[in-house]
Amino acid sequence: MDDVIDQPLRVQWDSILDDHRAAMHDCLDGLTEEEARRRLVPSRTTLLGLVKHVTFVERVWFDEAFTGRPRSEIGIPATPDESFVLDDGDTVDSVRTAYAEACAASRHAAAALSLDDIVSGNRRGPLPLRWIYLHLLREIAQHCGHAEILREQILATRAA
């Protein structure tokens, strides 16, 4: 982060957001498929499910909110809770690839906009891009914390 301190605000936000995106992507590094799917809490939260969920979040905020397209057309679940559900075909590689593609599409969608530009496709109504960035950063940072704890627990079982 130090290399963007003197940069414009948008550059700072893009950098910090990308750091958190990378942390979410990397939380699956070196895990087996079973470890990535392991449930350590009563909810549907798993490491693989977290990455699948943040993929959903990217698509909600940088596709649905930008275009107004319905979630069914985008190919994402109707609710955030459903976005944690893992299918038999979900693997570490497939979920990471989908996340990387969603992040790239988000960057592309936002590239031509300024932080003050208004995005009008969200159910809340028109929102400035800066609000979307702040919301996304908050959500991904929160899930990075969840992922760190789950990963620590999984790796601790290897040593036992």
Secondary structure, DSSP 8 states (H G I E B T S, - for coil): -GGGTTS-HHHHHHHHHHHHHHHHHHTTTT--HHHHH---SSSS--HHHHHHHHHHHHHIIIIIHHH---HHHHT--SSTGGGG---TT--HHHHHHHHHHHHHHHHHHHTT--TT-EE--STT--EEHHHHHHHHHHHHHHHHHHHHHHHHHHHHHHH-
